[in-house]
Amino acid sequence: MKYTERSGHNFGNLIMNITIFGANSPIGKYLIEFFINDNHKVTAFIDKPGSIKLPSKKLNIIVGHAYDPLLVDKAIKNADIVINAFRPDFKMFKNRSYYVNKISNKTIIKEMIKLDKKRFITISRLINNKNTGKINPLISISLNNILYKSYKKDFEHTFNLLEESNLNWTVIKIIHTAPSRKKGEFLTSTDDKIGHFVSNYNIAYFIYYISINNLFINESPVISNK
């Protein structure tokens, strides 16, 4: 499947409440822009104080980490759609200065079920341990294998939680983010081999698109730049 970005989308007059975890990530910041520009109300859950400075009557900011069920409840209590915009990172690379990368799908899913929320979209980091070394020779095959196992475990854990739930979920799989703001046409597929690089902008736009149009329910598409 493929989608082409078009300016001036009008998806109706329904105003929704959107909760974005990891809203201070590059993907999260694009999502805030897309939803607010479409007149929706956004709760931005961030892990670093002061990392979002976007004054808007439609933006509510909560600072904390998603292992705290009380804060998660507060963030999603009025949400029509809940999005986790934080990509999982390999543990040894985590910066522990703040709450960085501690965005827990497990807690979010648990609290969504408790509050009878339905629509959840999250991102799973996917890595192809057979091909990555060929694309970037600076990364060793042994490190690829470690990363692959780490990301695969994260995906399987989230996927199992979602399959046991009654949520309308989408798990978006990405292989590599491109160091660019490439916009426009991109590809989605259930085949992990469709491509490798995707820009943060295109990831965010895809999440925005499927949120508004209620697409890819209980599916795990792979997204790639064309």
N, C-alpha and C positions, 0 to 999 in steps of 0.2 A: 504494500500500500504506500501511497505517497500523498503528502499534503503540501500545498503551496501557500505561503503566507500572503494574505491580501489585506490592505489597509482598509479601515472603515468598517470592520465587522459590526454587525448589529444582531445580537442573539436574543433580542426581545427586551421587555421592560422589567423582567423579574430581577429584583435586587437581592443578592445573596450575601450571606456572611461566610467569609473564607478564613480559615485558620491556617497559617503557614509556619511550620516548625523549621528552624534553620533559615529564617527569613533574612538573616544577614549574610548568607552565602551568596555567591554570584548569581546562582539560579533563583534564589529567594528574592533578591532585589529586583530582578526582571519580573518575577511573578507579581510583586507588589505593584509595580508600574502598570502591568497589563490589567490587573483586576480593578485597581482604583480608576484607571482611565476609562474602564467600562462601567464605572459608577457602583461597583460593589464595595462592601465594607470588609476590611481586612484586619485580622488580629495577627500581628507579627510576633512570633515567639523566637527570641534571640538568646544567644549564650554569652554575649559580650556587651557590657554596658556601653552605650554611645556609639555602637557600630551601625546604627541606622539613624539618619537625620533627614527624615522626609516628612515635614509638617503637613498634615492633612486631617480634615475632620472625619475622614473615612478610615483612618489608620489608628489602631490601638496597639501599643507595644507592651509585651510582657518579657521580663528578663529572668532567666533561670535555666534549669536543665530539665529534660523530659523524663528523668527518673523520679521526679516529684509529682505524685498523683494529684495533689491538691492544685498545683499550678497547671497541670495538664487539664484537669477538670475546668478550671477557670477559663482556660484558653479555648476550650471546645464546647462549652455549655450552650452557646448560641449558634454553633457552626452548622452550615449546610454542607460544606465540603471541608475535609481536613487533608492537608498536604504536608508531607515530610520532604523538604527540599534539600536536606543534608545528605550528601553521599557518604557512605561508610568509608573510612580510611583504615589503613593498616595500623594496628595498635602501636607499634614501635615508633611511628612517625607522629603520634599525637602530641599536640602542644597542650600542656595541662595548666597553662596560666589562668584560664578561665574555665568555662564548662565546655570548651570546644569539643565538637564531635560526639558529645554524650547525648545524642538525640535518640531516644529509645523507642523503636517501633513497638516493642513489647508493652511498654506502659501506655503508649498512645492507643494501641489496639484494645487493651484491657479497659481503659477508661471510655473509649467509644462504645464498646459493648454495654458497659454499665449505664451510660447515658442514652442508649438506644440511638446512636448516630450511625449513619449508613455508609457515606461515600468517603473512601480513603484512598489516597494516591501517594506512593512512596517510590524511592529510587534505589535500585540495587546496583552496586558496582560489579561489573562482570569483566573478567580478564581471560583472554585466550592464551593458555600457557604454552601452546604449540607455535603460535604465530608472533607473539609479542617480541620475542628476542630477535626475530628477523626484521621487525619494524624499527626497533630501537636496540642496536647492538650494545649500547652502554649498560643495558639491564641484563644481568646474567640469567641463564636458564634456571639456576637453583632459586634465585630470588623470585622469578616468575612463578615457580611452583609453590612457593610459600604464599605469595600474594593470591594466587588462584585458589588455594585451599581456604585462606582467610575469607575472601569475598564469597566463595561458594557456600561456606558455612553460614555466613550472615544471610545470604539469600534463602537458603533452605530453612533456616530458623524462622525468618519472617513469613515465608511461604506457608509453612506448616501452621503457624498461628492464624493466618488469614483463612486457610482452607477449613479450619475448625470453627471459624466465626460465621456470622450472618452478614458480614459487611459486604458492600459493593466496592471491591478493591481493584486497583491497578498497580502492578509492580513494574516500573519502567527500568529496563536493563540497559546499561551503557557500558561500552568497552573502554574508550578513551575520550576525554574531553579535549577538544582542539584549542590551542592558544589563540583563538580568534573570535570575532563577533560575527561569524558567518551567519547570514540571515537568508530566509527564503525557503527553497524547496529542500525537503529532507525525506528520509525513508523510514518506514517502520516494517517490522517483520517478526515472525516467531523464530526465524532462523538466526542463530548467533553469528553466522558468517556473512551477514549482509554488508558489513563495513566495519570500520574501526573508529573513526573520529567523528565527534559531534560537538558543536559549539554550545556553550552554556545558554546562549540566547535561544537556540533551537530546542534545547531540552525544556526550557521554561515555556516557550511558546507552545510546544506540544502538550505540556501539562495544562496550560491555560485552555487550549483548544478542546481537549477531551473533557475537561471540567465543565465547560460551558455546554458542550454537546452531549455529555453523559455517554462517552464512548469507552471501549475497551474494558467493559465490566468483567471482573474475574479473569483477566488475561495478563500476560507478562510480555509485552512487546519489547523488541530491541529497537533502539532509535540510532540513526546514523546520518551524518551529512551525506548528501548525494554527491 
